[in-house]
Amino acid sequence: MKSINSAIIFLLFSFFSIFTGCSEEPKLELFNPQAFAYAMDNGWEVNASVNAKGFAQVEDVNTELYHLSLNYKVNLYSSEDTVFNADYDSVTDSVVEKTTDIQIETQLQLDSGFSKGNYSLEFIVEDEYSHTKDTLVTKFILD
């Protein structure tokens, strides 16, 4: 009888381990970065975006909405490797159904003090709920 109880406990433990091992924890991932600049009278306008997936979505049982919260920071790197803290903000949303990905956008105004050349934008995004973080860099040219 003892061996049957041990076998049942082992099977239950194995099933629980497999079941919990298959449940995926959110892991934020950035993809599809884009950046481009437009010349203006007194400088440039830079438009950039990155998509995020794998973020946590918390269900509110009272409203049946899913909430997401992403904090982001954008660093601008000049051709001389000078770093500028270009932008920071958060994306919060409440949706009826879980969403697979979301786009994060930024728009920067650069004055004529920025010289022509190659630049990079670094997106740093953190998921407020899962505390996962990802970073992605994209390049553009001021000419």
C-alpha positions as a printed NumPy array, in Angstrom:
array([[  0.   ,   0.   ,   0.   ],
       [  2.871,   2.322,   0.806],
       [  4.333,   1.904,  -2.701],
       [  0.96 ,   2.762,  -4.304],
       [  0.71 ,   5.957,  -2.215],
       [  4.293,   6.852,  -3.136],
       [  3.532,   6.238,  -6.824],
       [  0.433,   8.454,  -6.676],
       [  2.357,  11.217,  -4.908],
       [  5.145,  10.94 ,  -7.491],
       [  2.647,  11.143, -10.389],
       [  0.873,  14.133,  -8.848],
       [  4.193,  15.899,  -8.238],
       [  5.334,  15.138, -11.808],
       [  2.056,  16.415, -13.263],
       [  2.265,  19.598, -11.157],
       [  5.89 ,  20.167, -12.213],
       [  5.072,  19.727, -15.889],
       [  1.993,  21.936, -15.642],
       [  3.767,  24.773, -13.864],
       [  6.817,  24.422, -16.102],
       [  4.678,  24.952, -19.204],
       [  3.113,  28.164, -17.969],
       [  5.057,  30.997, -19.532],
       [  6.194,  33.912, -17.454],
       [  6.051,  37.255, -19.294],
       [  9.358,  38.267, -20.833],
       [  9.391,  41.633, -22.518],
       [ 10.888,  41.685, -26.015],
       [ 11.41 ,  44.688, -28.304],
       [ 11.351,  44.328, -32.093],
       [ 10.943,  46.222, -35.376],
       [ 12.743,  49.499, -34.52 ],
       [ 12.38 ,  52.394, -36.948],
       [ 13.777,  55.924, -36.979],
       [ 13.959,  58.703, -39.555],
       [ 14.608,  62.442, -39.547],
       [ 13.109,  65.346, -41.476],
       [ 15.073,  68.534, -42.109],
       [ 13.306,  71.648, -40.826],
       [ 14.176,  75.361, -40.971],
       [ 16.029,  75.371, -37.662],
       [ 16.996,  71.717, -37.171],
       [ 15.413,  68.299, -37.521],
       [ 12.376,  66.371, -36.42 ],
       [ 13.095,  62.73 , -35.564],
       [ 10.304,  60.164, -35.501],
       [ 11.027,  56.736, -34.065],
       [  9.175,  53.693, -32.835],
       [  9.699,  50.198, -31.513],
       [  7.234,  47.384, -30.917],
       [  7.017,  45.421, -27.663],
       [  5.627,  41.968, -26.94 ],
       [  5.767,  39.494, -24.072],
       [  4.665,  42.012, -21.439],
       [  2.425,  41.159, -18.498],
       [ -1.255,  41.979, -18.595],
       [ -3.15 ,  42.009, -15.315],
       [ -6.842,  41.152, -15.388],
       [ -9.194,  43.21 , -13.245],
       [-11.991,  40.784, -12.319],
       [-14.393,  43.618, -11.48 ],
       [-14.173,  45.335, -14.863],
       [-13.003,  42.331, -16.929],
       [-10.284,  44.539, -18.445],
       [ -6.627,  43.696, -18.934],
       [ -4.156,  46.359, -17.792],
       [ -0.627,  46.854, -19.074],
       [  2.029,  49.328, -18.002],
       [  5.355,  49.905, -19.751],
       [  7.899,  52.568, -18.8  ],
       [ 10.363,  53.654, -21.443],
       [ 13.422,  55.822, -21.877],
       [ 15.036,  56.892, -25.157],
       [ 18.712,  57.829, -25.393],
       [ 20.142,  59.633, -28.412],
       [ 23.756,  58.846, -29.333],
       [ 25.594,  61.246, -31.623],
       [ 28.326,  60.292, -34.061],
       [ 30.831,  61.418, -31.362],
       [ 29.23 ,  58.979, -28.849],
       [ 27.681,  61.802, -26.858],
       [ 24.555,  60.609, -25.038],
       [ 21.421,  62.714, -24.711],
       [ 18.449,  61.656, -22.596],
       [ 15.988,  62.275, -25.39 ],
       [ 12.654,  61.102, -24.021],
       [ 10.955,  59.119, -21.275],
       [  7.348,  58.258, -20.603],
       [  5.027,  55.347, -19.961],
       [  2.411,  53.472, -21.917],
       [ -0.565,  52.34 , -19.865],
       [ -3.667,  50.837, -21.34 ],
       [ -6.777,  48.898, -20.399],
       [ -8.207,  46.578, -23.03 ],
       [-11.092,  44.114, -23.228],
       [ -8.936,  41.314, -24.672],
       [ -5.266,  40.549, -24.156],
       [ -3.077,  42.188, -26.77 ],
       [ -0.042,  40.528, -28.331],
       [  2.061,  43.623, -28.976],
       [  2.082,  47.399, -28.691],
       [  3.976,  50.169, -30.472],
       [  5.988,  52.739, -28.532],
       [  6.606,  56.002, -30.387],
       [  8.739,  59.064, -29.789],
       [  9.139,  62.356, -31.612],
       [ 12.175,  64.545, -31.022],
       [ 12.986,  68.104, -32.057],
       [ 16.722,  68.597, -32.656],
       [ 17.989,  72.148, -33.118],
       [ 20.625,  73.254, -35.607],
       [ 23.338,  72.57 , -33.004],
       [ 23.175,  68.904, -33.989],
       [ 25.584,  68.345, -36.851],
       [ 24.944,  66.141, -39.855],
       [ 25.988,  62.543, -39.405],
       [ 25.059,  59.128, -38.07 ],
       [ 22.996,  58.853, -34.902],
       [ 21.473,  56.049, -32.833],
       [ 18.398,  55.873, -30.665],
       [ 18.349,  53.418, -27.782],
       [ 14.939,  52.323, -26.491],
       [ 14.964,  50.993, -22.927],
       [ 11.579,  49.569, -21.913],
       [ 10.562,  48.019, -18.596],
       [  7.352,  46.141, -17.85 ],
       [  5.896,  47.541, -14.641],
       [  4.087,  44.292, -13.788],
       [  6.623,  41.565, -14.644],
       [  9.703,  43.734, -13.986],
       [ 11.295,  42.45 , -17.186],
       [ 13.322,  44.837, -19.3  ],
       [ 14.638,  44.979, -22.862],
       [ 16.797,  47.371, -24.864],
       [ 16.991,  47.896, -28.621],
       [ 18.993,  50.329, -30.747],
       [ 18.135,  51.77 , -34.16 ],
       [ 20.148,  54.122, -36.371],
       [ 19.319,  57.123, -38.524],
       [ 21.167,  59.868, -40.417],
       [ 20.904,  63.638, -40.211],
       [ 21.792,  65.044, -43.636]])
